[in-house]
Amino acid sequence: MPMLMQLWNDWELQLLVLLSFTLQIFVFFSGGLRRCSTNSGLRLLIWLAYLLSDVVAVYALGQLSLHESDVPGAGEMHRLSFFWTPFLLIHLGGQDTITAFSIEDNELWPRHMLNLLAQVGLALYVFWKSSAHSQFLIPAIFVFVAGIIKYVERTWALKCASRNALRDDDSTYVKTGQFPDLQGELELDYLTIVKYALSSAPGVRNLFVGRKLAKMEGNIQTTFTAGNVFQVPADGQHIFKILEIELGLMYDNLYTKARVVRTWLGAILRCLTHISLVVAFVLFLVGNKQRYYSRVDVAITYALFIGAFRTEVCAVFLMVMMSPCTWAFLESCKCRRLARVAWSIFKSLQPESRPRWSNSMGQYNFLNSCCFSESMMGKMMNLVGAKELWRNFRHTKSVQIKAEFKNVIFETKHHPGLLHGGTSPSPGLGPALDTILQKPFEEAILFLHVYTDMFLHRYKNPSGTSCDITEKARQLMDTCRRISEYMIYLLVLHPTMLTMASSNISDILKEASESAANAGAIGSTDHKGTVPGQTGYGSVPLCPK
């Protein structure tokens, strides 16, 4: 054991710096995968790496402040560790592909500002403590400048993505004169689709902060409604592509440094970062030839430099070259040739046929979650107070969105009476639906979800045998079920995405869950657990299997 402790003391700093570097590389390349994946395991790994990257960097910085390699008699081999201090500031600045894991993280930008001041102060202390014995003070200062800029960028990005900042931001990517007139367009090309998505950015931001259309400023409201996508007689896939690009831009604004990098000041700061790193690397190359240091420490320093260079170059490629905002910026600056080049690059990297998201939707069945048999794992989770968390995890799934699903939604919105000839397909549902829709928003969603689930279950299997239904009716039933389970998925797991929902959602769900579970228990005892149909369709099982 003493030998292991001595080994750890000798290599603790090196291991911490390498661990911080490894976490940064993983976060950079996996941060963007959240956009295209719903895998729970991957999201858990990204979340852990996102949290650990800050913890490890702060701990390593603290250990460097206690390092005594610069005192007389300590030897020359490990004095290079002083040079790693500014690299830890770069690590604390985070990666361009992920600045926040959730929307709530953006509201904590004041805390990150305080952390910025504290960590920069600690780094300055390490500088002051070690500067008298280090020949790499000048290159370290250049890396220090890059580290401060990266940390400032992260705090700035979090502030720009906060709710108040989004509410006050009316910037757009496309000038008013460039706004496409979609009315009368029978076919939308990719350029028009992208231009409309860029033009509608201020309106989308207003919707995300809960501002209704009538409350938007006049110019934003006019721009946002000038080409209402659902009023365009075009193919539904084009309309959903517009929505896809709009949401992709919002993802960049909320969870990455895109808002910062795409400003003039952000571009200048990024150039200063690159220049500082290059100058520091050259000075380090020259200084390292004149003096002997530990080969391991030198290799770690080279790895830190190379990793910083590669992530910066890749970040510019991801944030600039793969974004339609670059084309819009060059167009607004009248740089036609560069704009054409930027558009060609974007179109080749992000073709219209390539999804910009996971192309899936969450599903949650409320009745199944209430009536399931509790497993051993569920009982264990209940003991530690994580019953609801386990239930939500167990009963949540994702399904791929098919083209037919999008077409049904588009046709329903575009031609409301097309699916059933302009008449109600189930006249008996009218009074019951009127009663449900008069309830509060979250209660209406819950009632409609239960109603839909029970009705479709009976329609599919009223007497233990399959109904003879057409393929079109089957697709419509599948669409209704998926929309119903998606809405309850939002209500249970992501209520903040439903801007009209109140703060007592958890109480409503708990009360409904207990009522459904009790009714389900009665049904499982006498095999007659049913809820009387209120629509004239008879009784249906409460907990369908």
N, C-alpha and C positions, 0 to 999 in steps of 0.2 A: 504493500500500500504506500509506504513512503516514497518508493521509487516512482510509482504512478503519479503521486502528487507532485514530485519534482519534475517529471516529464510534462505534466499539465502546466506547471508554472513557467517552464521554459518555452512552451509553444502555445500558450493561451492566446496571446495577441494575434499570432499568425492564424490560428484556427478561427478566431472570431471574425477577423477581417475577411478570410476566405468564405466563411459562412454567410456573412453579410453580402459579399459579392455574388455568391451563388443564388441567394434569395432574390437579389435584384434582377439577375438574368432570367430566373424563372418567372418572376412577376411581369417582366417586360414582355416575354413571348407568350405568356398564358393570359395576360390581362385582357387582350382582345378576343379571346376564345369565348368569353361569357356572352358575347353578342350572338354567337352562332351555336351555342351548346346549352342544353338544359340538364346535362349530367350532374347529378347531385354530388357525386364523388369529386369531380373536377372543381365544382364551385367551392366545396369544402377545402380542397387543397389550395385554391387561390386565396380564399379567405384567411387560412392559416399563414400562408406565405406573406400576405399583405400585412397582417398584424405582426408577425415575427420579424419582418424586415426592419421595422422601426425599432422594435425592442432590442434586437441584436446590435444594430448600429449605435443606439444610445448607450448600451452596456459597453460596447467596445470603446466608444469615445470616453466613457468614464474610466475604463481600465487604462487607457493611454494617459489620462491625466495623473494616474498613480504610478506610471512606469518610471523606473529609476535607472534606465539604461544610460542616461546622460550624465550621471554623476561620475566623478573621477574614480578610476579603477574598475569601472563596469565593463570595459572592453569596447571595441569598435563594431562588433558584429551586428548588434541589434539596435544601433542608433538610427537606422533607417526607418524604424517604426514610427518615428515622429512625422515622417512624410506621409503616412497613411491618414492622418487626422482630417485633412480637407477632403479626401476621398469619401470618408464617412459622412461628411456634410452633403456630398453629391448623392450618396445613397439615401440620406434622409429627405432629400428633395424629391424622391420617388421617380417613377417612370411615366413617360408620356401616355402610355396605354391604359393606365389606371391611377387616378388620383383619389377616387372614392369608391368604396365597395357598395354603398347604399346611398340613397338620396339624403338620409339623415346625416351622413358624414360631412356633407357640404355645409351644414349649419354650424359645424364645429370649427370653422375657419379662425375665429378669434383665439381658440386654444392653440391651434397650430402656429399662429403668430407669436404667442407667448413662448411656445416651444422653440420657434426659430430664434428668438432673442436669447433664450437660455442656452441652446446648443452652440450658437455662434460665440457666446461668451465663454463657454467651456472650451471650445476650440482655440480661442484667442489665449486662454490661460495655458493650454498645452504649448502653443507657439512661444509664448513668453518664457515658459519653463525650459524649453529645449533649444531655443534659437541660438544661444551662446555657443553650443557645441555642434551645430549642424551647418554643413556647407551647402545644403539644399534649401536654404531659407527662401531664396528668390523664386525658384520653380514652385516651391510650396505655396508661396503667396499667390501665384497665378492659378494654381488648383483651388486655393481658398476662395478666390474671386468666382471661379466657376461653381463651386459648391454653394456659395451664398446665393448666386443667381438661380440655381436649380431649386433651392429651398424657397426662395421668394416666388418663383413660378408656381410651385405647388400651392402655397398659401393663396396666391392670386387666383389660381384656377378654382380652388374651393370657394372663394368669395364670389367669383363670377357665377358659379353654379348654385349659389344659395337662393332661397325663395325670393328674398327682397331684391336681389340683383336681377334675377330673371324678370320680376314684375316691372322693374324700371328700365329694362333694356328694350329699345325699339330698333336696334340695328338690323340691317338686312344684308344679304349677300349680293343681291341684284338690284340695280337702280330701277326706279319706277318706270322709266321708259323702256326697260328691257322686259317688263312683265308680260308674259304671254297671254294672249286672248284665246281662251279655250272654247268660247262659245262658237258653235258651228263646226268644230273640228270633228271630222269623222274618224280620223286616225291620228294618233299621237306618236311622234317619233321620240327617240330616247332623249334628244337634246331638249325638246319642249317639256318632257316629263321632269327632267332634272331642273330646268329653269323654273318651272312652277313650284317645285319643292323648295328651292332656294328662296324664291320670292315670298313664300308663305311662312317663312321661319318666325317672324315676329308674332304672327297670330297663333302659331303652334306653341310658342313659349307662353303666351297669355293663357292658353287653355291648360297648360301644365301647372300653372300657379293657381288655377281655379277661377280665373276671370271669365265670365260669360261673354258671349259675342256682343251683346248690347252694351256691355261696360267697357269694351275696348276703345282705344282712341280712334278718332275718325279716319285717319289715314291708314291705320293698321286694319280696321274693320273693312274699309273699302277694298284694300289690297287682298285681304284674306277671302272676301266674298265675291271678288270680281270674276273669278273663274271657278265657281263652285264645282268641284270635281264630279259630284254626283249628278250634276246637270248636263254633263258632257255626253253626247251620244257616241261614246267610244267603247272599246272593249273593256270589260271589268278588270282584266289582268293589268291593263295600263293604269287604271285608277288605283289599284292596290300597290302598284309599283311606286306611285307618287307618295302614298302613305308610308310605304317602306322606307323611302329615302328621307322623308320628313322625320320619321322616328329615329332613323340612323343618325341624322344630324343632331337630334336632341340627346341621343346616347353620348355622342362625342362631347356635347356641351356639359352634360351632367357628370360624366365619369372619367374624362380624359383632360389633357391640357390643350385641347384643340382651340378653345376660346382664347387662350393666351398666345399660342404660337401664331395664330392667324391675325394678330394685330401688329401694327408697325413697331410699337415698343417691344412686344414679344419677339418679333423677328430680330430686332437689334440686340436684345439680350441673348438670344440664341447664338447670334454671330459672335458676340463677345465670349460666350462660353466655349465655342469651338476654337477661337483664336487663343484663348487662355490655355486650353488643354494642349494645343499644338506647341506653343511656346514653352510650356512647362516640360513637355516630353523632350523637346530638343535640348533644353538646359540640363535635364536629367541624364540624357545620353552623354553629353559632354562631361558632366561632373562625375559620372559613374566610372569613366575610364581612368580617372586620376586617383582613385582611392578604392581600397578593398572593403567590401561588405559581404555579409552572408549571402551565399548563392540563393538560398531559399527566399530571403527577404527581397533580393533583387528580382527574382522570378515573380514573386507576389506583386511587386510594384509594377512590373511590365504587364502582368495580367490585369491589374486595375486600370492602367492606361488603355490597353487594347480593348477591354470591356467597355470603358467609357466612350471610346471612339466609335465602336461598333453600334452601341445602343443609340448614340446621338445620330449617326448616319441613318440607321433603320427608323428612328423616330421621325426624322425629316421625311423619309420616304413614305411612311405610313400616314403622317399628319398632313403632308402637303401633296405628294404626287398621287396618292390614292383617294384624294378628296375632290369633289366637284367645286369646292370653294376656291381652289386655286384657279380654275378656269374662269369663274365668275370675277375674281379679283383682277385677273389680267384683262378681261373684257372691259371692266370698268375703267381700267387705266389706258384703254385704247391700244393695248399691245396685241394686235390681231394675230400675228404670226405665233407669238409665244402662247397665246390662248388656244390656237389650233393644235399646237404641240401638246399642251397640257390636256386638252380634250381627248386627243388620240391616246395618250398614255392612260388617262382615266378609263376610257371606253375599253381599252384592251385589258386592263387589270380588273375592272368592275363592269363586265358586260351586262346588258339588260337581263339576260337569262339567269344570271348568277344571283342567288338570294343574298341579301345583306343582313340576314338574321337567321334564327334557327328554323323558321318556317313551321313552328309548332305552337301549341297553346296548352296551358295548364288545365287540368280537369280535376274536379272534386265533387263527389256525390255525397250530399249531406245525410241522406237516409242511411246509406251504407255505413257511414262513419258513426252513426248513432247506434246501429243495430249489430255491429260486428262482435264476435266472441273475443273477449280479451285474452291475449296470449300471455305466456310467462314473461316475455320481454315487456309487454304492456304493463303488467303488474309491477315489474321492477322499476319502470319509468315512473309509474304512479307514486312509488315510495319516495323518489327523489324530486317529486313535484314537476315532472316533465310529461304528464299524461297528455295534455293538449298538443305539445310539440310532437310527441310520438304518433298520436292519432293523425295529425295533419300530414306528417311525413309518410305514414303508411297508406293513406287514402288519396295521396296526390300523385298524379301521373301526367305525362305529356303525350299528345297525339299530333301526328303530322297533319298539316292543313292541305287538303287536296284542292285542285283547281275547281272541282264541282262545288265545293263548300263556298269558295269565294264567289262563284257565279250566282249561287242562290242568294247570298247576301246582297250582291250588287243588283240583281234583278228585283229583289224585294224592295230595295231602296229606290231604284231607278224607275221601276214599273210596279207600284204597290199592288195593283189588282191583277197582275199577269198570272200569278201562281194559282189563283182560284177564281178567275173569271170576273173579278171585281166584286164578288159577294163573299160573305163570311163562310168559311168551310164548316164551321161548327156553330150554328146560331145559338145553341144552348149555353155556350160559354160566355155570352155577352154579359148577363147580369153578374155572374161570378167574377169576371175580369174587372168589371166596373168597381166592384167592392174591393178587390185586391189593389187596384191602382189608386184608390183613395187613401191607402195606408202610407205611412212614412216610407221613404225610398228603400232603406235597407230591409224593412219588413216585406215590402212588395217583391223585392228580388228573392227573398227566401220563400215566400208563398208561391211565386211563379215557378221557382225551381222545383219545389215539392210537387206542385200541380203538374208540371211538365213530366217529371219522372214517373209519377203514378199513372198519368194518362197514357203515356207512350208504352209503359209496361203492360197495361191492360189491353191497349190496342194491338200490341204485338202478340199477346198471349192471354186472351180473355178466358179460355177454358182449358188451358194446358196444351193447346195445339197452336201451331203457327198460323197467323192470318195470311190470307191470300191477298197480297198487296202488290202494286206495280213497282217497278224499279225506281221510277221517279218519286213515288210516295215514300219508298224506303230511304232514298237519299235525303228527302225533306225531313223525315223523322230523325235521321242521323245528324243532320244539321241542327235541328231543334235541340236535340240532346246535348250536342257539343257546346252550343251557345249557352244553354242552361247551366251546364257543369262549369263552364268557363266563368260565368258571372258569379256563381257561388264560390268559385276558386278565388276570385278577386276579393269577394266580401270576407272570406274567412282568413286568407293568407296575406292579402295585400289591400286592406281597406283604404289606405291612403290614395290609391289610384282611383277610387270612386269619390270624386270631389263633393258629391251631394250627400254622402253618408255622414251620420252623426257619430258622436263619441261613445255612444252606448251600444255599439255593435256587439261587443263581447258579452254583455248581459243578455241581449236578445238571442244570440246564438246559444248561450248556456241554457237559457230557459227552454228554447225550442229543442235542444238536444236532449234535455231531461224528459220532456214530454214525449218525444219520439221514442226514446229508449224504453220508457215505461210502457207505451203502447205496443212496442215491439216485443217486450217481455211477455205481455199478455198473449200476443199472437203466437209466440213460440211455445206457449203452454197448451193452448187448446186448438192450435192450428186454424183459428178463425180470426186472427188479428187483422181486422180490416178497418178502413176509414170510409164512412159512407160517402159515396160520390155526390158532389154538390152540383154536378153539371148534367144530370140525367143519364149518366153512363153506368150507374150501379156502383158496387163497392170494388175496391182494388186492394191488394196486399200492401201493408205499410212498409214492410222490409222485404222487397223483392230479392230473390236470390239469382 
